């Protein structure tokens, strides 16, 4: 049995020991609404419980109880620990990152820099605030949001100057983090319409004044933006991680489903020909094509060594990465546009003196265009154009996602191809007009406009990474414009009619 400190909210603020225990847990005990994201550290078959876990531990299950912050600091699990001891269940307590330091750091407030004292108190256990008014450094208050204004008045009555800086941060270290900076004397009106909820941390002291210089989390380009990523989970992983680095909350919604070809014989013959020396080149136009060939190889007990003596082409960076993961380094890639046209621009014409074989294997999707085949034929090559996989429209996303798309609940949507535009509109409807539309290139922009969508952002080169970077640049400019105008930066979804607004 292990009690693991989960930190203040961000599921990545775990100790290595805590993450290791979660990765091997049979049972995890947590509040799913607050700490559901922690389940990504757990095995897929982990059992989630809220009570009765001592019996599970006595039965030999590896049980992990996820605790807010640090279990040894103002923790509410002392009774559960005592119950384990009484039941003679062996237990371990793993410290966590305490909100008192983490939330301050994420809010841009130095926890204990050049101050003589750093004091943490739990508001629920304080009846007399006058001793705390004498704190010469930084005073951090847990569970004090509901009584923040009376506490401020009590600190003033205890001798604290009314101009003493105060910061209140709710949902600290998460993308919902929000901070109100005020003073003890003005805290009431400044908090009145802020709409803040627990968990929150109240910070009193001159360290709050450093926030203007040290704020790094809430000032990220896409902080709190809910971004729709209409790709398969495998394709979206790297893109989602990049969006998180900009402060966004990516939501992966598959618009296509990749399935095997209806008849496998064509691919079977192609793999046999590849092994027996039928081809001079193999051209991959997508990571899905690499995956399809790799799965066929595994089916026949083959590996990357079967590519020995072959030349391999990749249409772009993502396809090249999939090949490298397979153990194959591409011999040819476009130096310019990452597309069939870009690949053709680099492809050498067939030369019977240099090329012993004039045949190219082209494993690809059932709906791929004929551009590459026609271009290679013109260069003197013969192509075996093989359907390696089929792309079919995915099932519609859950109703809340569809409603958010149509009502403006998403701040942005990233379209990485024309098919993602067509399929998303087909399975979920058109995005709301407040949603920022970001596209990977001109052809995708044209398709989006054909569906009546306003294109706001276009990548400077056709890659998912460049698209995410372009959206971040757009978000940064919007934020800077609001700050320069003396306004509180708002996400696109907060500009729609009826959206909840934070008070300045």
HULINCOR-V618151 format. One record per pair of residues at least 12 apart in sequence whose C-alpha atoms are under 8 Angstrom apart, sorted by the first residue. I is the first residue (numbers start at 1). GAP is how many residues later the second one is. D is the distance in Angstrom with one decimal. If there is no record, write none. Layout:
I:GAP:D  I:GAP:D
This chain:
1:56:6.1  1:61:6.2  1:62:4.9  1:63:6.0  1:64:7.7  1:88:7.2  1:89:6.2  1:90:4.5  1:91:6.3  2:19:7.8  2:61:6.4  2:62:4.9  2:63:6.1  2:89:5.3  2:90:4.6  2:91:5.8  2:92:7.2  3:61:6.0  3:62:4.8  3:63:6.1  3:64:6.7  3:68:7.2  3:88:7.5  3:89:6.2  3:90:4.8  3:91:6.0  4:14:5.7  4:60:6.8  4:61:6.0  4:62:5.1  4:63:5.8  4:66:7.9  4:67:7.2  4:89:6.2  4:90:4.8  4:91:6.6  4:92:6.9  5:13:7.3  5:61:6.2  5:62:4.9  5:63:6.0  5:64:5.4  5:65:4.7  5:66:5.5  5:89:6.0  5:90:5.2  5:91:3.8  5:92:7.0  6:12:7.9  6:60:5.9  6:61:5.6  6:62:5.4  6:63:5.5  6:64:7.1  6:90:5.7  6:91:7.3  7:60:7.9  7:61:5.9  7:62:3.8  7:63:6.3  7:89:5.1  7:90:4.5  7:91:5.8  7:92:6.6  8:60:6.4  8:61:5.0  8:89:7.0  8:90:6.4  8:91:4.9  8:94:7.1  8:95:7.1  8:164:6.6  8:165:6.6  9:25:7.6  9:26:7.2  9:59:7.9  9:60:8.0  9:162:7.1  9:163:6.7  9:164:5.8  9:165:5.9  10:163:5.4  10:164:5.3  11:24:7.6  11:26:6.1  11:27:5.4  13:84:6.7  14:82:6.6  14:83:7.1  15:80:7.7  15:81:6.7  15:82:7.9  17:77:7.2  18:76:6.5  19:22:6.3  21:43:7.1  22:19:5.9  22:20:5.1  22:21:7.9  22:42:6.6  23:18:5.5  23:19:4.5  23:20:5.8  24:18:6.9  24:19:6.8  24:38:7.4  25:17:6.6  25:18:7.1  25:21:6.6  25:36:8.0  25:37:5.1  25:38:5.9  25:39:6.3  26:17:7.9  26:19:7.8  26:20:5.2  26:21:6.2  26:35:5.9  26:36:5.1  26:37:6.1  27:19:5.6  27:20:4.7  27:21:5.9  27:22:7.0  27:26:7.8  27:29:7.8  27:34:6.9  27:35:6.2  27:36:4.7  27:37:6.3  28:18:6.9  28:19:6.2  28:20:5.1  28:21:6.3  28:35:5.7  28:36:4.8  28:37:5.9  28:38:7.2  29:19:5.8  29:20:4.9  29:21:5.3  29:22:7.5  29:24:7.4  29:34:7.5  29:35:6.1  29:36:4.6  29:37:6.0  30:18:7.3  30:19:6.9  30:20:6.2  30:35:6.4  30:36:5.3  30:37:7.4  31:19:7.2  54:30:6.7  54:33:7.9  54:35:7.6  57:32:7.0  58:31:6.4  69:27:5.5  69:28:5.8  69:29:4.7  69:30:6.0  70:25:5.3  70:26:4.2  70:27:5.9  70:28:5.2  71:22:7.3  71:23:7.6  71:24:6.3  71:25:7.0  72:23:7.0  73:25:7.5  74:48:7.1  99:73:7.7  99:102:7.6  100:20:7.1  100:40:6.4  100:42:8.0  100:101:7.4  102:71:7.2  103:66:7.5  103:69:5.1  103:70:5.9  103:98:7.4  106:66:7.1  106:67:5.9  106:109:7.3  106:110:7.0  106:111:5.6  106:112:7.8  107:62:7.3  107:65:7.7  107:72:7.1  107:104:7.0  107:108:5.8  107:109:7.5  107:110:6.8  107:111:7.2  108:102:7.0  108:103:4.7  108:104:7.6  108:105:7.6  108:106:4.6  108:107:3.8  108:108:6.3  108:109:7.6  109:98:6.0  109:99:5.5  109:100:7.7  109:101:5.9  109:102:5.2  109:105:6.8  109:106:7.4  110:97:6.1  110:98:7.8  110:100:7.2  111:27:7.4  111:96:7.5  112:25:8.0  112:26:7.1  112:95:8.0  113:94:7.7  115:21:7.5  115:22:5.0  115:23:7.1  115:92:7.9  116:20:6.3  116:21:5.4  117:18:6.9  117:19:5.9  117:20:4.4  117:21:6.3  118:19:5.8  118:20:4.9  118:21:6.2  118:22:7.8  119:16:7.4  119:18:7.7  119:19:6.2  119:20:4.9  119:21:6.1  120:19:6.1  120:20:4.8  120:21:6.0  120:22:7.6  121:18:7.7  121:19:6.4  121:20:5.1  121:21:6.2  122:19:5.8  122:20:4.8  122:21:6.2  122:22:7.5  123:18:6.2  123:19:5.9  123:20:5.6  123:21:5.2  124:19:6.6  124:20:7.5  129:22:7.3  129:25:6.0  129:26:6.0  129:29:7.0  130:24:7.0  130:25:6.2  130:27:7.5  130:28:4.4  130:29:7.6  131:27:7.6  132:23:7.3  133:22:5.0  133:23:7.3  133:25:5.4  133:26:6.1  133:27:5.4  134:24:7.7  134:25:7.3  134:26:7.2  137:68:6.1  137:69:7.4  137:70:8.0  138:65:7.0  138:66:5.9  138:67:4.8  138:68:7.2  138:69:6.7  139:64:5.7  139:65:5.0  139:66:6.4  140:61:6.9  140:62:5.8  140:63:4.7  140:64:6.5  141:60:5.9  141:61:5.0  141:62:6.4  142:58:7.0  142:59:5.4  142:60:6.8  143:55:7.3  143:56:7.2  143:57:6.7  143:58:7.1  144:56:7.5  144:57:7.2  144:58:6.7  145:23:7.8  145:52:7.4  145:53:6.8  145:55:6.3  145:56:7.4  145:57:7.1  148:39:7.9  148:54:7.6  149:38:6.3  149:39:5.5  152:32:5.2  152:33:7.3  152:35:7.4  153:31:7.1  153:32:7.5  155:29:8.0  156:28:7.2  156:29:7.9  161:23:7.7  162:21:6.7  162:22:5.0  162:23:4.6  163:20:5.3  163:21:6.1  163:22:6.2  164:19:5.3  164:20:5.8  164:21:8.0  164:40:7.1  164:41:6.1  164:42:6.9  165:16:7.4  165:17:5.9  165:18:4.3  165:19:6.6  165:39:6.0  165:40:5.5  165:41:5.9  165:43:6.0  165:44:6.8  166:15:5.9  166:16:5.1  166:17:4.9  166:18:6.2  166:21:7.6  166:36:7.1  166:37:5.6  166:38:4.6  166:39:6.5  166:42:6.4  167:12:6.6  167:13:5.6  167:14:4.4  167:15:6.1  167:16:7.9  167:35:5.9  167:36:5.2  167:37:6.7  167:41:6.4  168:12:5.3  168:13:6.6  168:32:6.9  168:33:5.8  168:34:4.5  168:35:6.3  169:31:5.4  169:32:5.4  169:33:6.6  170:26:6.1  170:27:6.2  170:28:6.2  170:29:5.8  170:30:4.0  170:31:6.5  171:26:7.7  171:27:7.0  171:28:5.7  171:29:6.2  172:27:7.7  172:28:7.0  172:29:7.9  175:48:6.5  175:49:4.8  175:72:6.6  175:73:7.2  175:74:7.1  176:48:6.1  177:41:7.3  178:18:7.8  178:40:7.6  180:14:7.7  181:27:7.8  190:314:7.9  193:309:7.1  193:310:5.5  194:308:5.4  194:309:5.0  194:310:7.6  195:307:6.6  195:308:7.9  217:30:7.4  218:29:7.9  220:26:5.7  220:27:5.7  220:256:7.6  221:25:5.7  221:26:6.9  221:251:5.4  221:252:7.0  221:254:5.2  221:255:4.4  221:258:7.2  222:21:7.9  222:24:5.4  222:25:5.2  222:26:5.1  222:250:6.0  222:253:5.6  222:254:7.1  223:23:6.6  223:24:4.1  223:25:5.3  224:23:6.0  224:24:5.2  224:25:6.3  224:267:7.6  225:22:7.3  225:23:4.7  225:24:5.9  225:185:7.6  225:186:5.6  225:187:7.4  225:266:6.3  226:22:6.0  226:23:4.7  226:24:5.9  226:25:7.1  226:183:7.7  226:184:5.2  226:185:5.3  226:186:6.8  227:21:6.7  227:22:6.0  227:23:4.8  227:24:6.0  227:183:5.9  227:184:5.9  227:185:4.8  227:186:5.6  227:187:7.4  228:22:6.0  228:23:5.0  228:24:6.2  228:25:7.0  228:182:6.6  228:184:6.2  228:185:4.6  228:186:6.4  229:21:6.5  229:22:5.8  229:23:4.8  229:24:6.0  229:25:8.0  229:184:6.2  229:185:5.6  229:186:7.5  230:22:6.0  230:23:4.7  230:24:5.2  230:25:5.7  230:183:7.7  230:184:7.0  230:185:6.9  230:190:6.4  230:194:7.0  231:21:6.6  231:22:6.1  231:23:4.6  231:24:6.0  231:25:7.3  231:189:7.4  232:20:7.3  232:21:7.0  232:22:4.5  232:23:7.1  232:24:7.0  232:25:7.4  233:19:6.5  233:20:7.8  233:21:6.9  236:16:6.8  239:225:6.5  239:226:6.4  239:229:7.1  240:12:7.8  242:223:7.5  242:226:7.1  243:225:6.4  246:226:6.6  253:144:6.8  254:140:6.4  255:138:6.0  255:139:5.0  255:140:7.6  255:165:6.2  255:168:5.5  255:169:5.7  255:172:7.5  256:135:6.2  256:136:5.5  256:137:4.5  256:138:4.5  256:164:7.7  256:167:7.1  257:134:5.7  257:135:5.2  257:136:6.0  257:137:5.1  258:30:7.9  258:131:6.6  258:132:5.8  258:133:4.8  258:134:6.5  259:130:5.7  259:131:5.1  259:132:6.3  259:133:7.5  260:32:7.8  260:128:7.0  260:129:4.7  260:130:5.9  261:105:7.9  261:126:6.5  261:127:6.3  261:128:5.0  261:129:5.5  266:120:6.6  266:121:7.4  267:119:6.6  267:120:7.1  267:121:6.3  268:28:7.8  270:91:7.4  270:114:8.0  270:116:7.5  271:22:7.8  271:25:7.5  271:26:7.6  274:32:7.7  274:33:7.7  274:87:8.0  275:31:6.0  275:32:7.7  278:79:7.5  278:81:7.1  279:31:7.2  279:78:6.4  279:79:7.3  279:80:5.0  279:81:5.6  279:82:6.4  280:30:5.6  280:31:6.2  280:75:7.4  280:76:7.6  280:77:5.4  280:78:6.4  280:79:5.8  280:80:6.0  281:29:5.8  281:30:4.7  281:31:5.7  281:32:7.3  281:78:6.9  281:79:4.8  281:80:6.3  282:28:7.3  282:29:6.4  282:30:5.0  282:31:6.3  282:78:5.7  282:79:4.7  282:80:6.0  282:81:7.9  283:29:5.9  283:30:4.6  283:31:6.1  283:32:7.8  283:77:7.2  283:78:6.3  283:79:5.2  283:80:7.2  284:28:7.7  284:29:6.0  284:30:5.0  284:31:6.4  284:35:7.0  284:78:6.6  284:79:6.6  284:80:7.2  285:29:6.1  285:30:5.0  285:31:7.7  285:34:6.9  285:55:7.4  285:78:8.0  285:79:6.6  286:28:7.7  286:29:7.0  286:30:7.9  286:32:7.5  286:33:5.2  286:78:7.4  287:31:6.3  287:32:4.4  287:33:7.8  287:35:5.6  287:36:7.8  288:101:7.7  289:74:6.0  289:75:5.4  289:76:7.2  289:99:6.2  289:100:7.1  290:29:7.2  290:32:6.5  290:33:6.5  291:31:7.6  292:96:6.0  292:97:6.6  293:70:7.7  293:95:7.2  294:32:7.3  304:22:6.5  304:23:5.7  304:24:6.3  307:21:7.6  311:19:7.5  311:20:6.0  312:17:7.6  312:18:5.0  312:19:5.3  312:20:6.6  313:17:5.4  313:18:5.8  313:19:4.6  313:20:6.0  314:16:6.2  314:18:6.4  314:19:5.3  314:20:7.9  314:29:7.8  315:18:5.9  315:19:6.5  315:23:5.8  315:24:5.8  315:25:6.5  315:27:7.8  315:28:6.0  316:17:6.4  316:18:6.8  316:22:5.0  316:23:7.1  317:21:7.9  317:146:7.8  332:14:7.6  332:15:7.7  333:13:7.5  334:12:6.2  337:124:7.2  337:125:7.0  338:124:6.4  338:125:7.8  340:31:6.7  340:32:5.6  341:30:7.4  341:31:7.2  344:28:6.9  344:31:6.5  344:32:7.2  348:31:7.5  349:27:8.0  349:30:4.6  349:31:6.2  349:32:7.5  350:29:6.1  350:30:5.1  350:31:5.9  358:22:7.7  358:23:5.3  358:24:6.1  359:22:5.9  359:23:4.7  359:24:5.8  359:25:7.3  360:21:6.8  360:22:6.1  360:23:4.8  360:24:6.2  361:22:6.0  361:23:5.0  361:24:6.5  361:25:7.4  362:21:6.7  362:22:6.0  362:23:5.0  362:24:6.0  363:22:6.4  363:23:4.8  363:24:5.9  363:25:5.1  364:21:7.6  364:22:6.4  364:23:5.4  364:24:5.1  364:25:6.6  365:22:5.7  365:23:6.0  365:24:5.2  365:25:5.5  365:26:6.7  366:21:5.4  366:22:7.5  366:23:6.4  366:24:5.2  366:25:6.9  367:23:7.5  367:24:7.3  373:12:7.4  393:30:6.3  393:34:7.9  394:29:7.9  394:33:7.6  395:32:6.9  396:31:4.8  396:32:6.1  397:30:7.4  397:31:6.9  402:26:5.2  402:27:7.2  405:23:7.3  405:24:7.3  405:25:7.1  405:26:5.0  405:27:6.4  406:22:7.9  406:23:6.4  406:24:6.1  406:25:5.1  406:26:5.0  407:24:7.6  407:25:5.6  408:23:6.9  408:24:4.8  408:25:7.2  408:26:6.1  408:27:5.9  408:85:5.7  408:88:6.9  409:84:5.6  410:25:6.2  410:83:6.1  411:23:7.4  411:24:5.0  411:25:6.1  411:80:6.5  411:81:5.1  411:82:5.1  412:23:5.0  412:24:4.3  412:25:5.9  412:26:7.2  412:80:7.8  413:22:7.1  413:23:6.4  413:24:5.4  413:25:6.2  414:23:6.5  414:24:4.9  414:25:6.0  414:26:7.9  414:53:7.6  414:54:7.8  415:22:7.6  415:23:6.1  415:24:4.8  415:25:6.4  415:29:7.2  416:23:6.1  416:24:5.1  416:28:7.3  416:47:7.9  416:48:6.6  417:22:7.6  417:23:6.7  417:24:8.0  417:26:7.9  417:27:5.4  418:25:6.8  418:26:4.5  418:27:7.9  418:29:5.8  418:30:7.4  421:23:7.5  421:26:7.0  421:27:6.2  422:25:7.8  430:23:7.8  431:22:7.9  433:20:7.7  433:21:7.7  434:58:5.9  434:59:6.5  434:61:7.3  434:62:6.5  435:57:6.3  435:58:6.8  436:19:7.5  436:20:6.0  436:21:7.6  436:56:7.3  437:16:7.5  437:17:6.6  437:18:5.1  437:19:5.4  437:20:6.4  438:17:6.3  438:18:6.0  438:19:4.4  438:20:5.7  438:21:7.8  438:29:7.2  438:33:6.7  439:16:7.2  439:18:6.3  439:19:5.0  439:20:6.6  439:28:6.9  440:18:5.8  440:19:5.2  440:21:7.4  440:22:5.3  440:23:6.6  440:24:6.9  440:26:8.0  440:27:5.7  441:17:6.0  441:18:6.2  441:19:7.8  441:20:7.2  441:21:5.7  442:16:7.8  445:13:7.7  457:13:6.7  457:14:6.4  457:17:7.2  458:12:6.8  487:17:7.6  488:16:6.0
